[in-house]
Every structure is written in structure tokens, then in C-alpha cells.
């Protein structure tokens, strides 16, 4: 045992003395293992460590992909921006960068990256060139829709949504039934068990889904009193996902998606196994639901079926599937109920299906509402409507649609209802939104986005308008930097301007300040220069101490605001001393002070991974007050400073 301990200590000493490139390779290997198992949260942590040790294409590419899979599109765009500046990058990186720019409403910049991708591809096929042209046209369409938003008020259903994923709301018993992966440990749930050996050496966490780091999807019910609880569907023998329900008109029959683990599933060592989803139905007997019955077209080993929608008369069941014979990824199908109550042939609705993915059908009268990631859209899944009589398919436009996924559309009245989205600004990854028609606002807010250093107008800057407690509206500035919004009377608004290579500009205004129905509001953006020190004024320390004083906290809170307004930014915090005192003591003191600043920023909610603390002691004096040089107190004070520099945008 003693020999083994000595051997372990020797290994540790040797490992930590290895060059950073070797350490980075070791961390990359661990990160890759987590990535292959879809454990993206853990993979991000490890890839970040690897990137900080050595900036490689692999680490940057995987960080971009992890954030993309977790639908953190702002972080993903930041990493693709870095990736596309590195040597050896593949053309696909430019396409992915364009997709993430679209996901952040930056359609002008997305067009540039699509064009760049087109130039990078060697010998593009006519089909690919046509698709790229379609993406570029979609960017133009989206920008146009944002300039002319629909007169509809959209609100986050905060009384239902959680910090997790909440979606697919349907009306039931004067309340709502919806799908969520929220933690609901206070409710007895006997179905929570391990569902699969991901490799034959380790069981997955029985409460956490590795892909998201959250729990498994389940059906929840919000009653008319506002109470939320698990929907009492009679499920046994599975701890995996349950969700996306549809009810008959009398609310005595329900169809829903379910993932169960078949007995004959094949497990592969060190490989994440994918289980297809299925549709089940249940009938209500008194206050209880019957044992679920599998749908005719379930085939768990070959394809998925899901997103069921039962027509108002109960005679048709619409669903989506990736079964063979479709046009694209997932297509919409319909079955007719026969006289004996069974479901007939599955008919592909070729009128609405595409080479992409169609999801969440809903039918009212002659109109079908559904979501698709193909066609002219704003990005991700967009909500479309199709007229059964004319065959015309149209995009619902903005703000029903966003650059992210918009789906689960349900009407509950004339231009009134619910849909789901993972758009920016929600409570969690997916949220449920309500919508209702509204009158057109009468006050105009307009202005220009300008470079604060040069005064020049900024084209394609993303301008976001958000009223207190409301959902954001966005648009891009034109070639002259102009923007304009129609706003309501007597309401407080926040206006934000974002553009690559600039710090975000944020201002508050009240529509009560309008003169002659207008408000002129210029927006000034500060350009970002990486690795240029920026002094934080009025950061003073007590003699020979490193704690943050109250007067210093006021100034550091300004940096907290900058970091929160620019969530992809990494900074180095540097602390400097004057030349008086011992050189080594000054170096240790400056490091302690830099560490104290990072600790303070972290206490305000800034992720430590975004900050590096560096003490420089007296090694970077900004005047000639070196050892032995007689200087005034004021001259020495100039060297006692705290600075930050941006090391990643």
C-alpha cells in the first residue's frame, strides 16, 4: 500500500510538471468522452479548461457545438466567431456561424457568413448553392418581418414557466396541461429509475438527463386555482420522457408521447444509445386514467412517432414521424378512425411537409398550424399556417416567430392562444407564451446606432426594445444606422444595442417623454479592443491589504453591469503596486488584490470561468517612479491601480 501511495504521488508530480499542451490533451480526451455521451454541461467545463491551456481548433469547435446543442446561441456564436479565425477550420464552421448569427437575430451578419461559406466550399453542387441562396433570402425575409411586426401582444406565462424547459400547453379542465423537465421532488413519483446503461460499467443518474443536466420530461397540470402538480397519467415501468399531450373534446381520452425502454434494445459499450419516442393513449374512468395503449404505428427500434393532435370530432389523429417514405426528417401524418374505433392508414401530408422537420400540428377549421425548420423562416422552427382549401402555406411572421424554435401553437379564441419557444429572455430553455391581438401603438421611438469613438453610424446593429415585464421586440439598423419602434403611451422601456466587436449599449426611456408623438434616442456603442488595459477608476486599498472597500465596490459594480450586458466576454483582472516595499511582497499583494476583485465579481453572479486574476506587482509602472527614484505621493498613486482587459469577446 505504501509503495502504491508513493507511486501515485510520483505520478501526480510528473503530471503537473508536464507542459500545458500535454495537460490540454489529457483534458480534451476527458471532454470528448463526455461529449460523446451528450453530457454537454460537463463537456463545456472540460473543453474550456483545455482551451485556456492551449487554444486549439478542436476545443473551440466543440465548445461552439456544446453551446449550440444546449441552445445557448449567444455563447455558440461567440465560439464560432473565434473558430472561423483559426487556421485549419472547415467550411462547415462558417455555415454554423451563420446559423448562430441568425439565432441571435443578426441577419445582416448571417448573410455575410453564408456568402463566405459558399466561397469556401470547393465545387458546391447546384442543390447546395440553391440552399445557400434560400438561407440568404430567409435572412432578408426575417429582417423585413421584424421591421413590420404583427399587432399582437405576447407574454411569457410566468405563473407556469420554470427555470427548466416548459412547453406544449393544451387546455384541460379549465386549466392547462404541459410538458416540463422541472424538478418536482416534493411529489411522489415512483417512475424515477435508471432507464439505460450508457455503457456497461456505469448507470446514468436516475434523476438527471445527461444531455441537458435537468430531470426527465413529464406531464404537469395547472388547475383553475393556479396549483401545479404532476398530471395523474397511469405510467409504470419507465423513468424516461413523457409529454406532448392532446385531449378529446370531452376530455375523457388523451394521447401523449412516451419513451420506454424495450426489452430487446441493443447496448453498445461507451456509446450513448438513442431510444425512439412513441405515442400512447389512455381513457378516463371516473377519476383515474386507464393503462396506456400503444399507437398502431409505434416502432421503437426503427422510428419515432410523436406530437399527437386529436381533431375536435375525434375522427382524425395527426402526428409526426421519421418513418421511411417521408419527405424529410420528421413529417406530419394523419390517420382516420374507423367504425370499430381503430386507426386506419397513416397518410403523409405532402402539402405541408418538406425536406426539413415538421412538428406540432394543430387544426382549426380549414387551417393547419404547424412548425418547420425549412422554408422561408427566421431560424430554428418557425410557425406556419396552411389553408386546406387553397394549399397556401405562409409564415406567421414576427413576433410569433423568433430566430429560435417556435412551436406548439394552439388557438383558444380569435387570435388568442398559446405557443412555445426557447427565444431569448425566457425563464428557462423552452417557455410557454400567451398571445392576444392588440391595438397598434401610437408613439414612435427612433434614432441611430453610432460608434462612440468615431460617431459613424453602425449598420446591422441589433436593437432590442423591452417594456417593463413584457417580451422583447427586435430589429436591425439599416445602412445609415437608423432604427424605429412604435410604443405604447405611459410605459417604461429598456433599449439595448448589440453588435459584434462592440460593447452593448443599454438605456432606459419613458414614452411619457414623447414630444409630438416622437422620441429621438441615439445609441452609442463602445468598440472592443482585445488585450487593451482599461483602468477601473477609484479602486483603492488599505495599506498592505487586499480586501475590497465600500468605495471600490461602487466602481466594481459598474464592471459587473458590463459583464452581464456582454455575457460572452472574458476578462483579465490585473492589479499593480507602486515600487515602494519589497518586490516579492508587492507581487504577492497585487495577486491577492486581483484575486479579491475576481471573488467580488463572482459574488455578484459573474462566472469565474470568465475571469482571470493576474498580479503584476511593480513590474508595469506607468511612470518613472522605480526603486530609488524620488516621487510624490500622487505619482506613486498612479501606479497603484486595478485594470481589466478583454481577452475574449
C-alpha positions in Angstrom: 0.0 0.0 0.0 2.8 2.4 0.9 4.5 1.7 -2.5 1.3 2.4 -4.3 0.9 5.7 -2.5 4.4 6.7 -3.3 3.7 5.8 -7.0 0.6 7.9 -7.1 2.4 10.9 -5.6 5.2 10.4 -8.2 2.6 10.3 -11.0 1.0 13.5 -9.7 4.3 15.3 -9.6 5.2 14.2 -13.1 1.8 15.0 -14.5 1.6 18.5 -13.1 5.1 19.2 -14.3 4.2 18.3 -17.9 3.9 21.1 -20.5 0.4 22.7 -20.8 -0.1 21.2 -24.2 0.1 17.7 -22.7 -2.3 18.7 -19.9 -4.7 20.1 -22.6 -4.6 16.9 -24.5 -5.5 14.9 -21.3 -8.4 17.2 -20.6 -9.5 17.1 -24.2 -9.7 13.3 -24.0 -12.0 13.5 -20.9 -14.1 16.2 -22.6 -14.5 14.1 -25.7 -15.8 11.2 -23.6 -18.5 13.5 -22.1 -19.4 15.0 -25.4 -19.9 11.6 -27.0 -22.4 10.8 -24.2 -24.2 14.1 -24.7 -23.2 15.4 -21.3 -22.7 18.8 -22.7 -22.6 20.8 -19.4 -19.7 18.7 -18.2 -18.0 18.8 -21.6 -18.1 22.6 -21.7 -16.3 22.8 -18.4 -13.6 20.4 -19.6 -13.2 22.0 -23.1 -12.9 25.4 -21.5 -10.1 24.2 -19.3 -8.4 22.7 -22.4 -8.8 25.9 -24.4 -7.4 28.0 -21.6 -4.3 25.8 -21.6 -3.9 25.7 -25.4 -6.1 27.4 -28.0 -6.9 24.6 -30.4 -9.5 24.3 -33.2 -10.8 21.1 -31.6 -11.6 22.8 -28.3 -13.2 25.9 -29.9 -15.2 23.8 -32.3 -16.5 21.5 -29.6 -17.4 24.5 -27.3 -19.4 26.0 -30.1 -21.2 22.7 -30.7 -21.9 22.1 -27.0 -23.4 25.6 -26.6 -25.4 25.0 -29.8 -26.8 21.8 -28.5 -27.7 23.4 -25.2 -29.4 26.2 -27.3 -27.2 28.9 -25.7 -26.9 30.6 -29.1 -25.1 33.7 -27.9 -22.3 31.7 -26.5 -22.3 29.4 -29.5 -22.0 32.4 -31.9 -19.1 33.8 -29.8 -17.2 30.5 -30.2 -17.9 30.1 -33.9 -16.6 33.7 -34.4 -13.3 32.6 -32.7 -13.3 29.3 -34.6 -13.6 30.9 -38.0 -10.4 33.0 -37.4 -8.3 29.9 -36.7 -6.1 28.0 -39.2 -7.4 24.7 -40.5 -11.0 25.3 -39.9 -13.5 23.5 -42.2 -16.1 25.4 -44.4 -18.9 24.0 -42.3 -17.8 26.2 -39.5 -18.9 29.3 -41.5 -22.3 27.8 -42.1 -22.7 27.0 -38.4 -21.6 30.5 -37.5 -24.2 31.9 -39.9 -26.9 29.7 -38.2 -25.9 31.0 -34.8 -26.0 34.6 -36.0 -29.5 34.0 -37.3 -30.4 32.6 -33.9 -29.3 35.9 -32.4 -31.3 38.0 -34.9 -28.1 39.2 -36.6 -29.4 38.6 -40.1 -27.1 41.0 -41.9 -24.0 39.4 -40.5 -25.5 35.9 -41.1 -25.8 36.7 -44.8 -22.1 37.6 -44.9 -21.2 34.3 -43.3 -23.5 32.3 -45.7 -21.8 34.0 -48.6 -18.4 33.2 -47.1 -19.4 29.6 -46.7 -20.4 29.5 -50.3 -17.0 30.8 -51.3 -15.2 28.3 -49.0 -16.9 25.2 -50.4 -15.0 23.5 -53.1 -17.1 22.6 -56.1 -20.6 23.2 -54.5 -23.4 21.2 -56.0 -26.3 23.1 -57.6 -28.5 21.9 -54.8 -26.2 23.3 -52.1 -25.9 26.6 -54.0 -29.7 26.8 -54.2 -30.0 26.1 -50.5 -27.4 28.8 -49.5 -29.3 31.3 -51.7 -32.5 30.3 -49.8 -30.9 30.9 -46.5 -29.8 34.3 -47.6 -33.3 35.1 -48.8 -34.6 33.9 -45.4 -32.4 36.4 -43.7 -33.9 39.2 -45.9 -37.4 38.0 -45.1 -36.8 37.8 -41.4 -35.3 41.3 -41.3 -38.4 42.6 -43.2 -40.8 40.9 -40.8 -39.0 42.4 -37.8 -39.5 45.9 -39.3 -43.2 45.3 -39.6 -44.3 43.2 -36.5 -47.8 41.8 -36.2 -50.1 43.7 -33.9 -50.2 41.1 -31.2 -49.2 41.1 -27.5 -47.0 38.2 -26.5 -46.4 37.4 -22.8 -44.3 34.9 -21.0 -46.7 32.7 -19.0 -44.6 33.2 -15.8 -47.1 31.6 -13.5 -46.4 28.3 -15.3 -42.9 28.6 -16.6 -39.8 27.5 -14.6 -36.1 27.8 -14.9 -36.2 24.5 -16.9 -38.0 23.5 -20.1 -41.8 24.1 -20.3 -43.7 23.6 -23.5 -46.7 22.2 -25.4 -49.5 23.8 -23.4 -53.1 22.5 -24.0 -56.3 23.5 -22.3 -57.7 20.9 -19.9 -60.3 21.1 -17.2 -60.3 24.9 -17.1 -56.6 24.8 -16.7 -53.5 23.7 -18.6 -51.6 20.5 -19.2 -48.0 21.0 -20.3 -44.6 19.3 -20.6 -41.7 20.1 -18.4 -38.4 18.8 -17.1 -38.6 20.8 -13.9 -37.6 19.4 -10.5 -40.7 18.2 -8.7 -39.2 16.1 -5.9 -41.9 17.1 -3.5 -44.4 15.0 -5.5 -44.3 11.2 -5.1 -43.1 9.7 -8.4 -42.5 6.0 -8.4 -41.3 6.0 -12.1 -38.0 7.7 -11.5 -35.5 4.9 -12.1 -32.4 4.3 -14.2 -33.6 3.6 -17.8 -30.5 2.5 -19.6 -26.9 1.5 -19.2 -25.0 4.0 -21.3 -22.0 1.7 -21.2 -21.8 -1.5 -19.3 -19.8 0.0 -16.5 -21.9 2.9 -15.2 -25.6 3.5 -14.8 -26.9 7.0 -15.6 -28.2 9.3 -12.9 -31.7 8.3 -12.0 -32.9 11.9 -11.7 -30.9 13.8 -14.3 -30.9 13.6 -18.1 -27.3 13.9 -19.2 -28.0 15.9 -22.4 -29.5 18.9 -20.5 -28.4 18.3 -16.9 -32.1 18.5 -15.9 -34.7 16.0 -15.0 -36.7 13.9 -17.4 -39.8 15.4 -19.2 -43.1 14.7 -17.6 -46.7 16.0 -17.9 -47.8 18.6 -15.5 -51.2 20.1 -14.8 -52.1 23.7 -13.7 -55.6 23.7 -12.3 -58.0 26.7 -12.3 -56.7 27.8 -8.9 -53.2 28.0 -10.2 -51.8 24.9 -8.4 -49.2 22.9 -10.4 -48.8 19.2 -10.0 -47.9 16.1 -11.9 -50.6 15.0 -14.3 -52.0 11.7 -12.9 -51.4 9.6 -16.0 -51.1 5.9 -15.2 -47.5 5.2 -16.2 -45.3 2.4 -14.8 -42.0 0.8 -15.7 -40.3 3.9 -17.2 -38.3 6.8 -15.8 -37.8 8.5 -19.2 -39.7 11.3 -21.1 -43.4 11.7 -21.0 -45.1 14.6 -22.7 -46.9 16.5 -25.5 -50.5 15.6 -24.9 -53.8 16.1 -26.8 -57.3 15.5 -25.4 -60.6 14.6 -26.8 -63.4 17.3 -26.7 -65.0 15.6 -23.7 -61.5 15.3 -22.0 -62.0 11.6 -21.4 -59.3 10.4 -23.9 -55.7 11.5 -24.0 -52.9 10.8 -26.5 -49.3 11.6 -25.5 -45.7 10.8 -26.3 -43.7 8.4 -24.2 -40.2 6.8 -24.2 -40.0 3.3 -22.8 -37.0 1.0 -22.9 -37.7 -2.1 -25.0 -36.5 -5.4 -23.6 -34.6 -6.3 -26.8 -32.7 -3.0 -27.1 -29.0 -3.5 -28.0 -26.5 -1.7 -25.8 -23.0 -0.8 -27.0 -20.1 -0.2 -24.7 -19.1 3.5 -24.3 -21.8 4.6 -26.8 -24.9 6.7 -26.0 -27.9 4.7 -27.0 -30.9 6.6 -28.6 -34.4 5.5 -27.9 -37.2 6.5 -30.3 -40.4 8.0 -28.9 -43.8 6.5 -29.2 -47.5 7.6 -28.9 -49.8 6.0 -26.3 -53.4 6.7 -25.4 -55.4 6.4 -22.2 -59.1 6.7 -21.3 -60.5 8.2 -18.1 -62.6 6.0 -15.9 -64.1 8.2 -13.1 -61.1 10.0 -11.6 -58.4 7.6 -12.9 -56.8 7.0 -16.3 -56.5 3.5 -17.8 -53.3 1.7 -18.6 -51.8 3.3 -21.7 -52.4 1.6 -25.0 -49.7 1.8 -27.7 -50.4 3.5 -31.0 -50.7 1.4 -34.2 -47.6 3.0 -35.8 -45.2 2.7 -32.8 -41.9 1.0 -33.9 -39.4 1.9 -31.2 -36.5 0.2 -32.8 -37.0 1.7 -36.2 -38.6 5.2 -36.0 -40.2 7.8 -33.7 -43.8 8.9 -33.6 -44.9 11.9 -31.5 -46.6 15.3 -31.3 -50.1 13.9 -31.4 -53.1 16.1 -32.1 -56.7 14.7 -32.0 -59.2 16.5 -34.1 -62.2 18.2 -32.4 -64.6 15.4 -33.6 -62.1 12.7 -32.5 -62.1 11.2 -36.0 -58.5 12.1 -37.1 -55.2 11.8 -35.3 -52.3 13.9 -36.6 -48.8 13.1 -35.6 -45.2 13.5 -36.7 -42.8 10.7 -37.6 -39.4 10.0 -39.2 -40.7 6.7 -40.6 -39.5 5.6 -44.1 -41.2 7.2 -47.1 -41.3 10.7 -45.8 -40.0 13.9 -47.5 -37.6 14.9 -44.8 -36.6 14.5 -41.2 -39.9 14.4 -39.4 -43.1 14.6 -41.5 -46.8 15.2 -40.5 -49.2 12.3 -40.9 -52.9 11.8 -40.3 -54.9 8.7 -39.5 -58.7 8.3 -39.7 -60.6 6.4 -37.0 -62.5 3.5 -38.4 -66.0 2.4 -37.4 -64.6 -0.1 -34.9 -62.5 2.6 -33.2 -59.2 1.6 -34.7 -56.8 3.9 -36.6 -56.5 3.5 -40.4 -53.7 4.0 -42.8 -51.1 6.8 -42.0 -51.3 9.4 -44.8 -48.4 11.7 -45.4 -49.5 15.4 -45.7 -47.2 16.1 -48.6 -48.7 19.6 -49.0 -47.0 20.9 -45.8 -44.1 18.5 -45.4 -40.6 19.4 -46.6 -37.0 18.1 -46.7 -36.7 19.5 -43.2 -38.5 18.8 -39.9 -42.2 19.5 -39.4 -43.6 19.5 -35.8 -46.6 20.1 -33.5 -49.6 20.1 -35.9 -52.8 21.9 -34.8 -56.0 22.1 -36.8 -58.9 24.5 -36.6 -61.4 24.6 -39.4 -59.7 24.7 -42.7 -56.4 25.9 -41.2 -53.5 23.7 -40.1 -50.9 25.4 -37.9 -47.5 23.6 -37.6 -43.8 24.3 -37.1 -41.0 23.7 -39.6 -37.3 24.4 -39.9 -37.5 24.5 -43.7 -38.9 27.2 -46.0 -38.5 30.9 -45.5 -38.2 31.4 -41.8 -36.4 33.3 -39.1 -34.3 30.4 -37.8 -34.9 27.2 -36.0 -38.5 26.0 -36.0 -41.0 28.6 -37.3 -44.8 28.5 -37.0 -46.6 28.3 -40.3 -50.3 28.0 -41.4 -51.6 26.1 -44.3 -55.0 26.6 -45.9 -56.6 23.2 -46.7 -58.7 24.8 -49.5 -56.1 26.8 -51.3 -53.0 24.9 -50.4 -51.3 28.2 -49.5 -48.6 27.9 -46.8 -47.5 31.1 -45.1 -45.1 32.0 -42.2 -46.9 33.7 -39.3 -44.1 36.3 -39.1 -42.8 38.3 -36.2 -43.2 38.3 -33.2 -44.9 34.9 -33.4 -41.6 33.6 -34.7 -38.2 34.3 -33.5 -34.7 33.2 -34.5 -35.0 30.3 -32.2 -37.5 27.4 -32.1 -41.2 28.4 -32.1 -43.7 25.6 -31.9 -46.7 24.1 -30.1 -49.1 26.7 -31.5 -52.7 26.4 -30.0 -55.6 28.8 -30.6 -58.1 29.2 -27.7 -60.1 32.0 -29.4 -59.9 34.6 -32.2 -56.2 35.4 -32.4 -55.8 34.3 -28.8 -53.9 31.2 -27.5 -50.5 29.7 -26.6 -47.3 28.7 -28.2 -43.9 27.5 -27.0 -40.5 29.0 -27.7 -36.9 28.9 -26.5 -36.4 32.5 -27.6 -34.1 34.8 -25.7 -35.4 36.3 -22.5 -37.5 33.4 -21.2 -37.4 31.8 -17.8 -35.8 28.6 -19.0 -34.7 26.8 -22.1 -38.3 26.4 -23.5 -41.1 28.6 -22.2 -44.9 28.8 -22.8 -46.2 32.1 -24.2 -49.7 33.5 -24.4 -50.7 35.8 -27.3 -53.7 38.1 -27.9 -54.5 40.8 -30.5 -53.7 44.4 -29.5 -54.2 47.9 -30.8 -51.4 49.4 -32.8 -49.2 51.8 -30.6 -49.2 55.5 -31.5 -45.8 56.8 -30.2 -42.6 56.5 -32.3 -39.2 55.9 -30.8 -36.4 56.4 -33.4 -32.7 57.1 -33.6 -29.3 55.9 -34.8 -26.8 53.4 -33.5 -23.4 55.1 -33.5 -19.8 54.2 -32.9 -19.0 56.2 -29.7 -15.4 56.8 -30.7 -15.9 57.9 -34.3 -19.6 59.0 -34.4 -20.1 56.9 -37.5 -23.4 55.0 -38.0 -23.5 51.3 -37.4 -25.4 49.1 -39.9 -26.9 45.8 -38.8 -26.7 46.6 -35.1 -29.4 44.6 -33.2 -31.8 46.9 -31.3 -34.0 45.3 -28.6 -37.0 47.1 -27.1 -38.4 45.7 -23.9 -41.2 47.2 -21.8 -41.2 46.5 -18.0 -42.5 43.0 -17.5 -43.0 42.4 -21.2 -41.4 40.5 -24.1 -38.7 42.0 -26.3 -39.2 43.3 -29.8 -36.1 43.4 -32.1 -34.9 44.8 -35.4 -31.6 45.6 -37.2 -30.4 49.1 -38.1 -30.3 50.0 -41.7 -27.3 51.1 -43.8 -27.4 54.5 -42.1 -27.7 53.1 -38.6 -31.4 54.0 -38.2 -34.0 52.2 -36.1 -37.6 52.9 -35.1 -40.3 51.3 -32.9 -43.9 52.0 -32.2 -44.5 52.1 -28.4 -47.4 52.4 -26.0 -48.2 55.6 -24.1 -47.1 56.0 -20.5 -44.8 52.9 -20.4 -41.2 52.5 -19.3 -38.9 50.8 -21.8 -35.3 49.4 -22.0 -33.5 49.8 -25.3 -30.4 47.7 -26.0 -28.0 47.9 -28.9 -25.7 44.9 -29.7 -23.1 44.5 -32.4 -20.1 42.3 -32.9 -16.8 43.9 -31.7 -18.8 46.5 -29.6 -19.9 46.5 -26.0 -23.7 46.6 -25.7 -25.3 49.9 -25.1 -28.3 49.9 -22.7 -30.6 52.9 -21.9 -34.0 53.4 -20.2 -36.7 55.7 -21.5 -40.3 56.5 -20.9 -42.8 57.0 -23.6 -44.2 59.8 -21.5 -41.3 62.0 -22.6 -42.5 62.0 -26.2 -42.9 65.3 -28.0 -45.4 65.5 -30.8 -45.7 61.7 -30.7 -41.9 61.0 -31.1 -38.8 60.3 -29.1 -35.3 60.7 -30.6 -32.9 58.4 -28.9 -29.3 57.9 -30.3 -27.4 54.8 -29.1 -23.7 54.9 -28.6 -21.7 51.7 -28.7 -18.1 51.4 -27.4 -15.7 49.5 -29.7 -14.0 46.5 -28.2 -10.2 46.3 -28.4 -8.9 43.0 -27.1 -6.0 43.0 -24.7 -6.0 46.7 -24.2 -5.9 47.6 -20.5 -8.8 49.6 -19.2 -8.3 51.3 -15.9 -11.0 50.9 -13.2 -11.1 54.3 -11.5 -11.2 54.9 -7.7 -10.1 51.3 -6.7 -8.2 52.0 -3.5 -6.9 49.5 -0.9 -5.9 49.9 2.7 -2.2 49.8 3.2 -0.8 46.3 2.7 -4.3 44.8 2.5 -6.3 43.2 -0.4 -10.0 43.4 0.8 -12.5 45.3 -1.3 -13.5 48.5 0.3 -17.0 50.0 0.0 -15.8 52.8 -2.2 -14.1 50.3 -4.5 -17.3 48.1 -4.7 -19.2 51.0 -6.2 -16.8 51.1 -9.2 -16.6 47.3 -9.5 -20.4 47.2 -9.7 -20.1 49.1 -13.0 -17.9 46.3 -14.3 -20.5 43.7 -13.1 -23.0 45.6 -15.3 -20.7 45.4 -18.3 -20.1 41.7 -17.8 -23.8 41.0 -17.5 -24.6 43.1 -20.6 -21.9 41.2 -22.5 -22.3 37.5 -21.4 -19.7 36.1 -23.9 -16.9 38.4 -22.7 -13.9 37.1 -20.8 -11.6 39.5 -19.0 -8.3 39.5 -17.2 -8.3 41.5 -13.9 -4.8 42.9 -13.2 -3.6 44.6 -10.1 -0.5 46.8 -9.8 1.5 48.3 -6.9 4.0 51.1 -6.7 7.7 50.5 -6.3 7.8 51.1 -2.6 8.4 48.0 -0.5 9.8 44.6 -1.2 9.4 43.4 -4.8 8.3 39.9 -4.0 5.8 41.2 -1.3 4.4 43.6 -3.9 3.9 40.8 -6.4 2.1 38.7 -3.8 0.0 41.6 -2.6 -1.0 42.5 -6.2 -2.1 38.9 -6.9 -4.1 38.9 -3.7 -5.8 42.1 -4.7 -6.6 40.8 -8.2 -8.0 37.6 -6.6 -10.2 39.7 -4.3 -11.7 41.6 -7.3 -12.5 38.3 -9.1 -14.0 37.0 -5.9 -16.2 40.1 -5.6 -17.4 39.9 -9.2 -18.2 36.2 -8.7 -20.3 37.1 -5.6 -22.3 39.3 -8.0 -23.1 36.4 -10.3 -20.3 36.5 -12.8 -19.0 33.0 -13.7 -15.4 32.6 -12.5 -14.5 30.9 -15.8 -14.9 34.3 -17.5 -12.2 35.9 -15.3 -8.5 35.6 -14.8 -6.7 37.3 -11.9 -3.2 38.5 -12.5 -0.9 40.4 -10.1 1.9 42.3 -11.7 3.4 43.9 -8.6 5.6 46.8 -9.6 6.7 45.3 -12.9 4.5 47.5 -15.1 4.9 51.0 -13.8 3.3 53.8 -15.9 5.8 56.4 -15.0 9.5 56.6 -13.9 8.8 56.0 -10.2 11.0 52.9 -9.9 13.1 51.7 -7.0 15.3 54.5 -5.7 13.5 57.3 -7.6 12.1 60.1 -5.5 8.4 60.6 -6.4 5.4 62.4 -4.9 2.6 60.5 -3.2 0.4 61.4 -6.2 2.9 59.9 -8.7 3.2 56.7 -6.7 -0.6 56.5 -6.6 -0.8 56.4 -10.4 1.0 53.0 -10.3 -1.4 51.6 -7.6 -4.1 50.7 -10.0 -6.6 47.9 -11.0 -7.3 47.3 -14.7 -9.2 44.9 -16.8 -8.7 43.9 -20.4 -11.0 41.9 -22.7 -9.3 38.6 -23.7 -12.4 37.1 -25.4 -15.5 38.8 -26.9 
